[in-house]
Amino acid sequence: MSRRQCVFNCKGKFVLFSLPKNEDQKNQWLKFIFTTIPEQYNKFLLLCSQHFTDDCFSNLGEFKAGFSKRLAIKVGSLPTLFGPTSISGSQPSTSNQIESPKSLFVEVECQTDRPQTMSVGTQTELTEMSVGTQLSTGLQAAVSFKSVGAETTAAVYDVPFSSKPVKATGFRPHKRPRLDLEEEEEEEEEEEPRDSTFNPSDSTISEESSFVQRTIYGDKKFIVFETCLRELFATCPMCKHKSDVSLRRIGTYVAFLQLCPKCGYRKQWESQPTVGSTPVGNLQLSAATYFTGASFIQMQKICKGMQLQIFTHETFRRHCRSFLEPAIIHKWKSDQQKLFQKFRSSGNIGLAGNMRADALGHSAKYGSYTLMHTESGTILDIQLVQSNEVGGRYHMEKEGLKRGLDHLESSGLTVGYIVTDRHTQIRKYLRERSINQFYDVWRFEKDLSKKLEQLSKNKECVVLKKWLRSIRNHVYWSASTSTTGPEKVAKWTSIVNHIQNLHVHDSPIFPKCAHPDRVSKNAAKWFNPASLELHRVEKVLCNKRVLKDVAKLSHHFQTSPLEAFHSLILKFTPKNVVFPFMGILCRLFLAVLHHNENISREQATRKPVFKVLFPKSKKGEPIARPLKTEPTYNYVDDLMRLVFEEVIVDPAPFVEELQAIPVPMAISPEFERPSKEGNNCSPYIPVQSRGIRKPT
């Protein structure tokens, strides 16, 4: 119970009522408290149910039966008693001596006589809610508190009358064994004792103790067993006769109908509210699964493993089409327009672009092209292309880039340059569109290193193995320390003289090596001039194609953040799971929302702040990667709010926005299906293992 207390310093936990708003009734209450109305008094004065007669309450019967945890006072009721009322089982008294409130407690678990012990599973809390607005569910019912007293018998906690709704976690239990301390349990602050000199007018009420109304989707859920729920309705609360109980279930939703054959008492209880014909818990479980990038199939397997009731995959897909995917499309388009408005006034922007396919080689069906703002690392646009739209997998990258650039330019953004890979079609397209293109250094260095490693395996080029790492570093140094193409080429070609122990060059742009002059004592590590191995290395390092690519290496930003984003996409669209076109598109948008929200995460301050990795690309060389703070998921909360406050109310405009996106025709209908009448299908021939010849 909170720190609120009756002005008569009643020590028991009774239902509290504040002063009425009507002036006449307020004056009557003040006369009852002070005899004469004072000039100054605390406006937060409270009276408990101890000072009202039974006819002042509108739900006394339901409260005594355990179906309501709060007493509702009738409008115009006035306090007349200074002692305990007949609620506690005694007659009204005018004595100023307030009796012990122990008899005011009722047991709400079994709705009958108060037992001294009970099963822990039946200690649920019945809230006073109408049918269709109760937020507890048969699978996720709101358990008010947990008894962890003795190991054999659970202690009984009486629920007091209160005008303030009891928190979902209930009252503070007795001291419990340390064995159960790992269970997270919130406890309400105990009331501090007051002495006889306490003056209610001198006290103030904290605003934090006021009840905050939760939204439907924001209410807490718990797992409750069916047997525990059936115990709540097994006995009639009026005549204590055994009742007939029937159950109706829709996914995670469960409804109980209680009917007493003796007195005709009838009660229907629902575990969760419904919007139309859709249970809120079912829709929220689908939304949480989709928005976090989880797989419903795996979720369904987990639920079946523990006999937790869940709906079918067809219901999940219906939720996606009707509510979830329209909300994702609307959320992404709204956030994208805000990004466009932010970067529209910054002039020419720099981009990094790259495509990600759902499979290797020419068997890919989908390709997503991403455009990232290089300075901030924010994803500005992502386009999904299906292979049959453009005539094959080879043309998907160009089409994705074209759609992305057209969308940015139509939104008022001007592209200054773009960093991409060295795709032939991309180079030609950007040249025709007059957009400056730079190449990613890592991709260039990767292709070049493969050729050098292959060359170093020859017996004539053994010395090259000692220079592989230095040549890789020289690629990055030549690009990062230069601003023009000729300067990059001059620094790059200096490596041919450097590996011969010659550090003065003929180029006027870079006439001398930047390192200090040293005299090497090991002559075996240098290449011999006019040797065959030097000729082969020079042919790889300084051919015409390589020099043209070196001149266009990016000297400011790279596409490595895009590669990290592609790894993030795997959490939302794994390549071993088949999704429809709209499903992949929406999951890509979710990945973008997650990336843009967590792009500016700071490095963690708690130790350790670095993590040592041994990547395969470094061939065993360790690297230290800084650890970041934990990611946030505010976009999931925004999507939940959008679904339950806007989309579910009027889904028509959101569905129209989704239907405006063109969906390409599936690939399978393009092929002719065999006739079912005849056996026109080709015989199945298993693929033989490589290197094993089938015996004749």
C-alpha positions as CSV (number, residue, x, y, z in Angstrom):
1,M,0.0,0.0,0.0
2,S,1.2,3.5,-0.7
3,R,1.8,6.2,1.9
4,R,-1.8,7.5,1.7
5,Q,-3.7,7.2,4.9
6,C,-7.0,8.0,6.4
7,V,-7.1,11.4,8.3
8,F,-8.3,9.5,11.4
9,N,-5.0,7.5,11.3
10,C,-6.6,4.2,10.7
11,K,-3.9,1.6,10.8
12,G,-5.6,-1.0,8.7
13,K,-5.5,-1.2,4.9
14,F,-8.9,0.0,3.9
15,V,-10.3,1.4,0.7
16,L,-9.5,5.2,0.6
17,F,-11.7,7.9,-0.9
18,S,-10.6,11.5,-1.6
19,L,-12.8,14.6,-1.1
20,P,-15.6,14.9,-3.6
21,K,-15.5,17.7,-6.2
22,N,-19.0,18.9,-5.3
23,E,-18.7,21.8,-2.9
24,D,-21.8,20.9,-0.8
25,Q,-20.6,17.3,-0.4
26,K,-17.1,18.5,0.3
27,N,-18.3,20.8,3.1
28,Q,-20.2,17.8,4.6
29,W,-17.1,15.7,4.6
30,L,-15.0,18.5,6.1
31,K,-17.6,19.0,8.9
32,F,-17.4,15.3,9.6
33,I,-13.6,15.5,9.9
34,F,-13.1,18.9,11.6
35,T,-16.6,19.6,13.1
36,T,-16.2,23.1,11.7
37,I,-14.8,23.9,8.3
38,P,-11.3,25.3,8.7
39,E,-10.0,28.2,6.5
40,Q,-7.0,26.2,5.3
41,Y,-6.8,22.5,4.9
42,N,-5.0,19.9,2.7
43,K,-6.9,19.2,-0.5
44,F,-5.6,15.6,-0.5
45,L,-7.5,14.6,2.7
46,L,-8.6,10.9,2.5
47,L,-11.3,8.9,4.3
48,C,-11.3,5.1,4.4
49,S,-14.3,2.8,4.0
50,Q,-14.4,2.4,7.7
51,H,-16.4,5.5,8.0
52,F,-19.3,4.7,5.6
53,T,-22.3,2.5,6.0
54,D,-23.0,-0.5,3.7
55,D,-25.6,1.4,1.6
56,C,-23.0,3.9,0.5
57,F,-21.3,1.3,-1.7
58,S,-22.6,0.3,-5.1
59,N,-20.7,-3.0,-5.5
60,L,-20.5,-4.3,-1.9
61,G,-21.8,-7.8,-2.9
62,E,-19.2,-8.2,-5.7
63,F,-16.5,-7.0,-3.4
64,K,-17.4,-9.4,-0.6
65,A,-17.6,-12.3,-3.2
66,G,-14.1,-11.5,-4.5
67,F,-15.0,-10.3,-8.0
68,S,-13.9,-6.7,-7.3
69,K,-10.8,-5.5,-5.6
70,R,-12.1,-1.9,-5.1
71,L,-15.2,-0.6,-3.5
72,A,-17.2,1.9,-5.6
73,I,-18.9,4.7,-3.5
74,K,-22.2,6.1,-4.6
75,V,-22.5,9.7,-5.7
76,G,-23.6,11.9,-2.8
77,S,-22.6,9.4,0.0
78,L,-21.6,11.0,3.3
79,P,-19.4,9.6,6.1
80,T,-21.3,8.9,9.3
81,L,-19.3,6.3,11.2
82,F,-16.3,6.6,13.4
83,G,-15.8,2.9,13.8
84,P,-15.8,-0.3,11.8
85,T,-18.7,-1.0,9.4
86,S,-20.6,-4.2,8.9
87,I,-18.4,-5.1,6.0
88,S,-16.1,-6.7,8.5
89,G,-18.9,-8.7,10.0
90,S,-19.7,-6.5,13.0
91,Q,-22.4,-3.9,13.6
92,P,-21.9,-0.2,13.0
93,S,-20.4,1.6,15.9
94,T,-20.0,5.2,16.9
95,S,-17.0,4.6,19.0
96,N,-13.9,6.5,18.2
97,Q,-11.9,3.3,18.9
98,I,-11.2,1.8,15.4
99,E,-11.0,-2.0,15.6
100,S,-8.4,-4.2,14.0
101,P,-9.0,-4.4,10.2
102,K,-8.0,-8.1,10.0
103,S,-11.6,-9.2,9.4
104,L,-11.9,-6.9,6.4
105,F,-9.7,-9.1,4.3
106,V,-11.3,-11.5,1.9
107,E,-9.7,-14.3,-0.2
108,V,-10.2,-13.7,-3.9
109,E,-8.5,-16.8,-5.3
110,C,-11.2,-19.5,-4.9
111,Q,-14.1,-17.1,-4.4
112,T,-15.5,-19.1,-1.4
113,D,-14.7,-19.4,2.2
114,R,-11.2,-18.3,3.2
115,P,-8.9,-21.3,3.4
116,Q,-5.7,-21.2,5.3
117,T,-3.5,-22.8,2.6
118,M,-3.8,-23.1,-1.1
119,S,-1.9,-24.0,-4.3
120,V,0.5,-21.3,-5.5
121,G,-0.9,-21.6,-9.0
122,T,-4.3,-20.2,-7.9
123,Q,-3.1,-17.0,-6.5
124,T,-4.3,-14.8,-9.3
125,E,-6.0,-11.5,-9.1
126,L,-9.5,-10.9,-10.4
127,T,-9.8,-7.3,-11.5
128,E,-13.1,-5.5,-11.8
129,M,-13.4,-5.2,-15.6
130,S,-16.2,-5.7,-18.0
131,V,-16.2,-8.6,-20.5
132,G,-13.9,-7.8,-23.4
133,T,-11.7,-5.4,-21.4
134,Q,-9.9,-7.8,-19.0
135,L,-6.3,-7.8,-19.9
136,S,-5.3,-11.1,-18.2
137,T,-5.1,-14.2,-20.5
138,G,-5.4,-17.9,-20.0
139,L,-1.9,-18.2,-21.4
140,Q,-0.7,-14.8,-20.3
141,A,-2.8,-14.0,-17.3
142,A,-1.8,-11.2,-15.0
143,V,-0.8,-12.9,-11.8
144,S,-0.9,-10.3,-9.0
145,F,1.7,-11.8,-6.7
146,K,3.6,-15.0,-5.9
147,S,3.7,-16.8,-2.6
148,V,7.1,-18.3,-1.9
149,G,6.8,-19.0,1.8
150,A,7.4,-22.6,2.9
151,E,8.3,-25.4,0.6
152,T,5.3,-27.5,1.3
153,T,2.4,-25.1,1.8
154,A,2.1,-21.7,0.3
155,A,1.2,-18.9,2.7
156,V,-2.1,-17.1,2.3
157,Y,-2.0,-13.3,1.6
158,D,-5.2,-11.4,2.2
159,V,-6.1,-8.7,-0.3
160,P,-7.2,-5.4,1.4
161,F,-9.8,-2.9,0.2
162,S,-8.2,-0.1,-1.7
163,S,-9.5,2.8,-3.8
164,K,-6.3,2.7,-5.8
165,P,-5.8,-0.3,-8.2
166,V,-3.3,-2.7,-6.9
167,K,-0.1,-3.0,-8.9
168,A,0.3,-6.1,-11.0
169,T,3.0,-7.5,-8.8
170,G,0.9,-7.3,-5.6
171,F,1.9,-6.8,-2.0
172,R,5.1,-7.4,-0.3
173,P,5.4,-11.1,0.7
174,H,6.8,-12.4,3.9
175,K,10.5,-13.0,4.2
176,R,11.4,-15.7,1.8
177,P,14.4,-18.1,1.4
178,R,17.4,-16.8,-0.6
179,L,16.9,-19.7,-2.9
180,D,14.2,-17.7,-4.8
181,L,16.1,-14.4,-5.0
182,E,16.9,-14.9,-8.6
183,E,13.2,-14.4,-9.5
184,E,12.6,-10.8,-10.4
185,E,9.7,-9.5,-8.4
186,E,8.7,-5.9,-7.9
187,E,7.6,-4.9,-4.4
188,E,5.4,-2.0,-3.3
189,E,6.8,0.3,-0.7
190,E,5.6,-0.3,2.8
191,E,3.7,2.4,4.7
192,E,5.7,4.2,7.3
193,P,4.2,4.1,10.8
194,R,2.6,7.3,12.1
195,D,2.5,8.5,15.6
196,S,-0.4,10.0,17.5
197,T,0.7,13.5,16.8
198,F,0.3,13.1,13.0
199,N,-1.6,15.9,11.3
200,P,-3.0,15.0,7.9
201,S,-3.0,18.6,6.8
202,D,0.8,18.7,7.1
203,S,1.4,15.7,4.8
204,T,1.8,15.8,1.0
205,I,1.0,13.1,-1.4
206,S,3.6,12.0,-4.0
207,E,2.5,12.1,-7.6
208,E,4.5,9.0,-8.2
209,S,2.1,6.9,-6.2
210,S,-0.8,7.8,-8.5
211,F,-2.0,5.0,-10.8
212,V,-0.9,5.3,-14.4
213,Q,-3.3,3.8,-16.8
214,R,-1.6,1.4,-19.2
215,T,-2.5,0.8,-22.8
216,I,-3.9,-2.5,-24.0
217,Y,-0.7,-3.6,-25.7
218,G,1.5,-2.2,-22.9
219,D,0.0,-4.3,-20.1
220,K,2.1,-7.1,-18.5
221,K,1.4,-10.7,-19.4
222,F,2.1,-13.9,-17.5
223,I,1.8,-17.6,-18.2
224,V,-1.1,-19.3,-16.3
225,F,-1.9,-23.0,-16.3
226,E,-5.4,-24.1,-17.3
227,T,-6.0,-26.1,-14.1
228,C,-5.3,-22.9,-12.1
229,L,-7.8,-21.0,-14.1
230,R,-10.5,-23.6,-13.7
231,E,-10.2,-23.5,-9.9
232,L,-11.3,-19.9,-10.0
233,F,-14.7,-20.9,-11.5
234,A,-15.2,-24.3,-10.0
235,T,-17.5,-23.0,-7.2
236,C,-20.4,-20.6,-7.3
237,P,-19.6,-17.4,-5.3
238,M,-23.3,-17.0,-4.3
239,C,-24.4,-20.5,-3.1
240,K,-21.0,-22.2,-2.9
241,H,-22.4,-25.0,-5.2
242,K,-20.2,-26.7,-7.8
243,S,-20.5,-24.8,-11.1
244,D,-20.5,-26.0,-14.7
245,V,-17.5,-24.5,-16.6
246,S,-17.0,-24.4,-20.3
247,L,-14.0,-23.2,-22.2
248,R,-13.6,-21.5,-25.6
249,R,-10.1,-20.9,-27.1
250,I,-8.8,-18.8,-30.1
251,G,-5.0,-19.0,-30.2
252,T,-3.8,-17.4,-27.0
253,Y,-7.3,-16.2,-26.1
254,V,-9.4,-18.2,-23.7
255,A,-12.9,-17.6,-22.4
256,F,-14.6,-19.4,-19.5
257,L,-18.4,-19.6,-19.0
258,Q,-19.4,-20.3,-15.4
259,L,-23.0,-21.5,-14.8
260,C,-24.4,-22.6,-11.5
261,P,-27.1,-25.3,-11.9
262,K,-28.5,-24.5,-8.4
263,C,-29.0,-20.8,-8.2
264,G,-28.6,-19.9,-11.9
265,Y,-25.5,-17.7,-11.4
266,R,-23.8,-17.0,-14.7
267,K,-20.5,-15.4,-15.4
268,Q,-18.3,-15.1,-18.5
269,W,-14.6,-14.3,-18.2
270,E,-12.2,-13.5,-21.1
271,S,-8.5,-13.6,-20.8
272,Q,-7.8,-10.7,-23.1
273,P,-9.7,-7.9,-24.8
274,T,-10.8,-8.2,-28.4
275,V,-10.9,-5.6,-31.2
276,G,-13.7,-6.7,-33.5
277,S,-13.1,-10.4,-33.8
278,T,-9.4,-10.2,-33.2
279,P,-8.0,-11.0,-29.8
280,V,-5.4,-8.4,-28.8
281,G,-3.0,-10.9,-27.4
282,N,-2.9,-12.9,-30.7
283,L,-2.2,-9.8,-32.7
284,Q,0.5,-8.5,-30.3
285,L,2.3,-11.9,-30.4
286,S,2.3,-11.7,-34.2
287,A,3.5,-8.1,-34.1
288,A,6.3,-8.8,-31.6
289,T,7.5,-11.8,-33.6
290,Y,7.5,-9.9,-36.9
291,F,8.9,-6.5,-35.7
292,T,11.8,-8.1,-33.9
293,G,12.8,-10.2,-36.9
294,A,12.0,-13.5,-35.3
295,S,10.6,-16.6,-37.1
296,F,7.0,-17.6,-36.4
297,I,7.8,-21.2,-37.2
298,Q,10.5,-21.4,-34.5
299,M,8.1,-19.6,-32.1
300,Q,5.4,-22.1,-32.9
301,K,7.9,-25.0,-32.2
302,I,8.8,-23.5,-28.8
303,C,5.1,-23.2,-27.8
304,K,4.3,-26.7,-28.9
305,G,7.2,-28.0,-26.9
306,M,5.8,-26.6,-23.6
307,Q,2.1,-27.1,-24.6
308,L,1.6,-23.3,-24.7
309,Q,-1.4,-22.5,-26.8
310,I,-0.8,-20.5,-30.0
311,F,-2.5,-19.8,-33.2
312,T,-1.7,-21.2,-36.7
313,H,0.7,-19.9,-39.3
314,E,-2.3,-18.9,-41.5
315,T,-3.5,-16.6,-38.7
316,F,0.0,-15.1,-38.5
317,R,0.0,-14.4,-42.2
318,R,-3.4,-12.8,-42.0
319,H,-2.2,-10.5,-39.3
320,C,0.8,-9.5,-41.4
321,R,-1.2,-8.7,-44.5
322,S,-3.9,-6.8,-42.6
323,F,-2.1,-4.9,-39.9
324,L,1.7,-5.5,-39.5
325,E,3.1,-5.0,-43.0
326,P,1.0,-1.8,-43.7
327,A,2.3,-0.4,-40.4
328,I,5.9,-1.1,-41.4
329,I,5.5,0.5,-44.8
330,H,3.9,3.6,-43.3
331,K,6.6,3.8,-40.6
332,W,9.5,3.5,-43.1
333,K,8.0,6.0,-45.5
334,S,7.4,8.6,-42.7
335,D,11.0,8.2,-41.4
336,Q,12.4,8.3,-44.9
337,Q,10.7,11.6,-45.6
338,K,12.2,13.0,-42.4
339,L,15.7,11.9,-43.5
340,F,15.2,13.6,-46.9
341,Q,14.1,16.8,-45.3
342,K,17.2,16.7,-43.0
343,F,19.7,16.2,-45.9
344,R,17.9,18.3,-48.5
345,S,19.5,21.5,-47.2
346,S,23.1,20.1,-47.0
347,G,23.8,20.4,-50.7
348,N,25.5,17.6,-52.6
349,I,25.6,14.4,-50.6
350,G,28.0,11.5,-50.7
351,L,26.6,8.0,-51.0
352,A,27.9,4.4,-50.7
353,G,26.0,1.7,-52.7
354,N,26.1,-2.0,-52.9
355,M,23.8,-4.9,-53.6
356,R,23.1,-8.0,-51.5
357,A,21.6,-11.1,-53.0
358,D,19.7,-13.9,-51.3
359,A,21.8,-16.6,-52.8
360,L,25.3,-17.0,-54.4
361,G,25.9,-16.9,-58.2
362,H,23.2,-16.7,-60.8
363,S,20.6,-18.6,-58.7
364,A,19.7,-15.5,-56.7
365,K,16.0,-14.6,-56.9
366,Y,16.0,-11.3,-54.9
367,G,18.6,-8.6,-54.8
368,S,18.4,-5.5,-52.5
369,Y,20.4,-2.4,-53.3
370,T,21.2,-0.1,-50.4
371,L,22.2,3.6,-50.6
372,M,24.0,4.9,-47.5
373,H,24.9,8.4,-46.5
374,T,28.7,8.2,-46.2
375,E,29.2,10.9,-43.5
376,S,26.5,9.9,-41.1
377,G,26.2,6.2,-42.0
378,T,22.4,6.5,-42.3
379,I,20.6,4.3,-44.8
380,L,18.6,6.7,-47.1
381,D,17.0,4.1,-49.4
382,I,16.8,0.4,-50.1
383,Q,15.4,-1.2,-53.2
384,L,14.3,-4.8,-53.7
385,V,14.5,-6.3,-57.2
386,Q,13.3,-9.7,-58.4
387,S,15.4,-11.4,-61.0
388,N,12.6,-12.0,-63.5
389,E,11.9,-8.2,-63.6
390,V,15.2,-7.4,-65.3
391,G,15.9,-10.6,-67.2
392,G,18.3,-12.3,-64.8
393,R,20.5,-11.9,-61.7
394,Y,23.3,-10.1,-63.5
395,H,21.1,-7.0,-64.2
396,M,19.6,-6.7,-60.7
397,E,22.4,-4.5,-59.3
398,K,22.1,-1.8,-62.0
399,E,18.3,-1.8,-61.7
400,G,18.4,-1.4,-57.9
401,L,20.9,1.5,-58.2
402,K,18.8,3.2,-60.9
403,R,15.6,3.0,-58.8
404,G,17.4,4.3,-55.7
405,L,19.0,7.3,-57.5
406,D,15.7,8.2,-59.2
407,H,13.9,8.1,-55.9
408,L,16.5,10.4,-54.2
409,E,16.5,12.9,-57.1
410,S,12.7,13.0,-57.2
411,S,12.8,13.8,-53.5
412,G,15.1,16.8,-54.0
413,L,18.4,15.3,-53.1
414,T,21.5,15.9,-55.2
415,V,24.2,13.2,-55.4
416,G,27.8,14.5,-55.4
417,Y,29.6,11.2,-55.6
418,I,29.0,7.5,-54.9
419,V,31.3,4.8,-53.6
420,T,30.6,1.4,-55.2
421,D,32.4,-1.8,-56.3
422,R,33.9,-2.1,-59.8
423,H,30.9,-3.6,-61.5
424,T,31.1,-3.0,-65.3
425,Q,27.4,-2.1,-65.7
426,I,27.5,0.3,-62.7
427,R,30.6,2.1,-64.1
428,K,28.9,2.6,-67.5
429,Y,25.6,3.7,-66.0
430,L,27.2,6.3,-63.6
431,R,29.4,7.6,-66.4
432,E,26.3,8.2,-68.6
433,R,24.5,9.9,-65.7
434,S,27.5,12.1,-65.0
435,I,27.9,11.1,-61.3
436,N,31.4,10.9,-59.8
437,Q,32.2,7.3,-58.9
438,F,34.9,6.0,-56.5
439,Y,35.9,2.4,-55.9
440,D,35.9,0.7,-52.5
441,V,39.5,0.1,-51.5
442,W,38.8,-3.2,-49.7
443,R,37.3,-4.8,-52.7
444,F,40.2,-3.7,-54.9
445,E,42.8,-4.9,-52.4
446,K,41.0,-8.2,-52.0
447,D,41.0,-9.0,-55.8
448,L,44.6,-7.9,-56.1
449,S,45.8,-10.0,-53.1
450,K,44.3,-13.1,-54.6
451,K,46.4,-12.7,-57.7
452,L,49.6,-12.0,-55.7
453,E,49.0,-15.0,-53.4
454,Q,48.6,-17.2,-56.4
455,L,51.8,-15.8,-57.9
456,S,53.7,-16.3,-54.7
457,K,53.2,-20.0,-54.9
458,N,55.6,-20.3,-57.8
459,K,59.2,-21.2,-57.0
460,E,60.5,-18.2,-58.9
461,C,58.5,-15.8,-56.7
462,V,59.4,-16.9,-53.2
463,V,60.5,-13.4,-52.2
464,L,56.9,-12.1,-52.9
465,K,55.6,-13.9,-49.8
466,K,57.5,-11.5,-47.6
467,W,55.9,-8.5,-49.3
468,L,52.2,-9.5,-49.4
469,R,51.2,-7.7,-46.2
470,S,53.2,-4.6,-47.1
471,I,51.6,-4.4,-50.5
472,R,48.2,-4.6,-49.0
473,N,49.0,-1.8,-46.6
474,H,50.4,0.2,-49.5
475,V,47.0,0.1,-51.3
476,Y,45.3,1.7,-48.4
477,W,48.0,4.3,-47.8
478,S,48.1,5.3,-51.5
479,A,44.3,5.9,-51.4
480,S,44.0,7.6,-48.0
481,T,46.9,10.0,-48.4
482,S,45.9,11.3,-51.9
483,T,43.1,13.5,-53.2
484,T,43.6,13.2,-57.0
485,G,43.9,10.3,-59.4
486,P,47.4,11.0,-60.7
487,E,48.7,11.3,-57.1
488,K,47.3,7.9,-56.2
489,V,48.8,6.4,-59.3
490,A,52.2,7.9,-58.6
491,K,52.3,6.7,-55.0
492,W,51.1,3.3,-56.0
493,T,53.7,2.7,-58.8
494,S,56.4,3.7,-56.3
495,I,56.1,0.2,-54.8
496,V,57.9,-1.3,-57.8
497,N,61.1,0.7,-57.0
498,H,60.6,0.3,-53.3
499,I,60.8,-3.5,-53.4
500,Q,64.1,-3.2,-55.3
501,N,65.5,-1.0,-52.5
502,L,65.2,2.1,-54.7
503,H,63.5,5.0,-52.9
504,V,63.9,7.8,-55.4
505,H,61.3,7.9,-58.3
506,D,61.0,9.5,-61.7
507,S,57.5,10.9,-61.0
508,P,57.4,14.6,-60.1
509,I,54.3,14.2,-58.1
510,F,55.9,11.7,-55.7
511,P,59.7,11.9,-56.3
512,K,60.8,10.1,-53.1
513,C,59.5,7.6,-50.6
514,A,57.9,9.1,-47.4
515,H,59.7,6.7,-45.0
516,P,63.0,7.6,-43.4
517,D,66.2,6.5,-45.1
518,R,67.5,3.3,-43.7
519,V,70.3,0.9,-44.7
520,S,69.1,-2.7,-44.9
521,K,71.5,-5.4,-43.8
522,N,69.3,-8.2,-45.2
523,A,69.8,-8.3,-49.0
524,A,67.7,-11.4,-49.4
525,K,64.4,-9.6,-48.9
526,W,64.8,-7.3,-51.9
527,F,63.9,-8.1,-55.5
528,N,66.7,-8.3,-58.0
529,P,66.5,-5.8,-60.9
530,A,65.7,-7.3,-64.3
531,S,64.8,-10.6,-62.7
532,L,61.8,-12.8,-63.9
533,E,60.0,-12.6,-60.5
534,L,60.2,-8.7,-60.6
535,H,58.8,-8.7,-64.1
536,R,55.8,-10.9,-63.1
537,V,55.1,-8.8,-60.0
538,E,55.3,-5.6,-62.0
539,K,52.9,-7.0,-64.6
540,V,50.3,-7.6,-61.9
541,L,50.8,-4.3,-60.0
542,C,51.1,-1.9,-62.9
543,N,48.9,-3.2,-65.7
544,K,46.6,-0.7,-67.5
545,R,43.4,-2.0,-65.7
546,V,44.9,-1.8,-62.3
547,L,46.2,1.8,-62.8
548,K,42.8,3.0,-64.0
549,D,41.2,1.5,-60.9
550,V,43.8,2.9,-58.5
551,A,43.1,6.4,-59.9
552,K,39.4,6.0,-58.8
553,L,40.0,4.6,-55.4
554,S,38.0,6.3,-52.7
555,H,40.1,8.5,-50.5
556,H,37.5,9.5,-47.9
557,F,34.7,6.9,-47.2
558,Q,34.4,3.2,-47.9
559,T,31.5,0.7,-48.1
560,S,32.5,-1.2,-45.0
561,P,29.5,0.1,-43.0
562,L,27.3,-1.3,-45.8
563,E,28.9,-4.8,-45.2
564,A,28.0,-4.5,-41.6
565,F,24.5,-3.6,-42.5
566,H,24.3,-6.6,-44.8
567,S,25.2,-8.8,-41.8
568,L,22.4,-7.2,-39.8
569,I,19.9,-8.1,-42.6
570,L,20.6,-11.8,-41.9
571,K,18.9,-11.4,-38.5
572,F,15.7,-10.2,-40.2
573,T,15.9,-12.2,-43.5
574,P,18.0,-15.3,-43.1
575,K,18.9,-16.9,-46.4
576,N,17.7,-20.3,-45.4
577,V,14.1,-19.1,-45.0
578,V,11.8,-18.5,-47.9
579,F,9.8,-15.2,-47.7
580,P,7.4,-13.7,-50.2
581,F,8.3,-10.5,-52.0
582,M,6.4,-8.2,-49.6
583,G,7.7,-10.1,-46.6
584,I,11.3,-9.6,-47.6
585,L,10.7,-5.9,-48.4
586,C,9.1,-5.3,-45.0
587,R,11.9,-7.1,-43.2
588,L,14.5,-5.1,-45.1
589,F,12.7,-1.9,-43.9
590,L,12.8,-3.3,-40.3
591,A,16.6,-3.8,-40.7
592,V,17.0,-0.2,-41.9
593,L,15.0,1.1,-39.0
594,H,17.1,-0.8,-36.5
595,H,20.3,0.3,-38.2
596,N,19.4,4.0,-38.4
597,E,18.3,4.0,-34.7
598,N,21.6,2.4,-33.4
599,I,24.1,3.9,-35.8
600,S,25.3,6.5,-33.3
601,R,25.9,4.1,-30.4
602,E,28.9,5.1,-28.2
603,Q,31.6,2.8,-27.0
604,A,30.9,1.0,-23.8
605,T,32.4,2.5,-20.7
606,R,32.3,-0.6,-18.5
607,K,35.1,-3.1,-18.8
608,P,35.9,-4.7,-21.1
609,V,35.7,-2.0,-23.8
610,F,37.4,-4.0,-26.5
611,K,37.0,-7.5,-27.9
612,V,39.8,-9.4,-29.5
613,L,38.8,-11.2,-32.8
614,F,40.7,-13.5,-35.1
615,P,38.9,-13.0,-38.5
616,K,39.5,-15.5,-41.3
617,S,40.3,-12.7,-43.7
618,K,43.3,-11.7,-41.5
619,K,44.7,-15.3,-41.5
620,G,45.0,-15.5,-37.8
621,E,46.1,-12.0,-37.1
622,P,44.2,-10.6,-34.1
623,I,42.3,-7.3,-34.2
624,A,40.7,-5.3,-31.4
625,R,37.1,-4.3,-32.0
626,P,35.6,-1.7,-29.6
627,L,32.4,-2.8,-27.8
628,K,29.4,-0.6,-28.1
629,T,26.5,0.0,-25.7
630,E,23.5,-2.2,-25.9
631,P,21.2,-1.5,-29.0
632,T,17.8,0.1,-28.5
633,Y,14.5,-1.0,-30.0
634,N,12.4,2.1,-29.9
635,Y,11.2,1.5,-33.4
636,V,9.4,-1.6,-32.1
637,D,7.5,0.5,-29.6
638,D,6.6,3.0,-32.3
639,L,5.3,0.2,-34.5
640,M,3.2,-1.3,-31.7
641,R,1.7,2.1,-31.0
642,L,0.9,2.6,-34.7
643,V,-0.7,-0.9,-35.0
644,F,-3.0,-0.7,-31.9
645,E,-3.8,3.0,-32.0
646,E,-4.2,3.7,-35.7
647,V,-4.0,0.7,-38.1
648,I,-6.4,-1.5,-36.2
649,V,-8.9,1.4,-35.9
650,D,-9.0,2.1,-39.6
651,P,-6.7,-0.2,-41.7
652,A,-8.0,1.0,-45.1
653,P,-5.6,3.9,-45.7
654,F,-2.6,1.8,-44.6
655,V,-3.5,-1.1,-46.7
656,E,-3.9,1.2,-49.7
657,E,-0.4,2.5,-49.1
658,L,0.9,-1.1,-49.1
659,Q,-1.0,-2.1,-52.2
660,A,0.5,0.9,-54.1
661,I,3.8,-0.9,-54.1
662,P,4.2,-3.0,-57.3
663,V,4.8,-6.7,-56.6
664,P,6.4,-8.6,-59.5
665,M,4.9,-11.9,-60.7
666,A,6.3,-15.0,-59.2
667,I,8.9,-17.0,-61.1
668,S,7.2,-20.4,-60.9
669,P,4.1,-19.5,-63.0
670,E,6.5,-18.7,-65.9
671,F,7.3,-22.4,-66.4
672,E,4.9,-24.9,-68.0
673,R,3.5,-27.3,-65.5
674,P,3.3,-31.0,-66.5
675,S,0.0,-32.7,-67.0
676,K,-1.4,-34.8,-64.1
677,E,-2.9,-37.3,-66.5
678,G,0.3,-38.7,-68.0
679,N,3.7,-39.2,-66.5
680,N,5.4,-36.4,-68.3
681,C,7.8,-35.5,-65.5
682,S,11.5,-36.2,-65.9
683,P,12.8,-39.1,-63.7
684,Y,14.5,-38.1,-60.5
685,I,18.3,-38.6,-60.8
686,P,20.2,-38.1,-57.6
687,V,23.3,-35.9,-57.7
688,Q,26.5,-38.0,-57.5
689,S,29.2,-37.0,-55.1
690,R,32.1,-35.2,-56.5
691,G,35.0,-37.5,-57.4
692,I,33.0,-40.7,-57.1
693,R,32.1,-42.5,-60.3
694,K,28.9,-44.5,-60.5
695,P,29.7,-48.1,-61.1
696,T,28.6,-49.5,-64.5
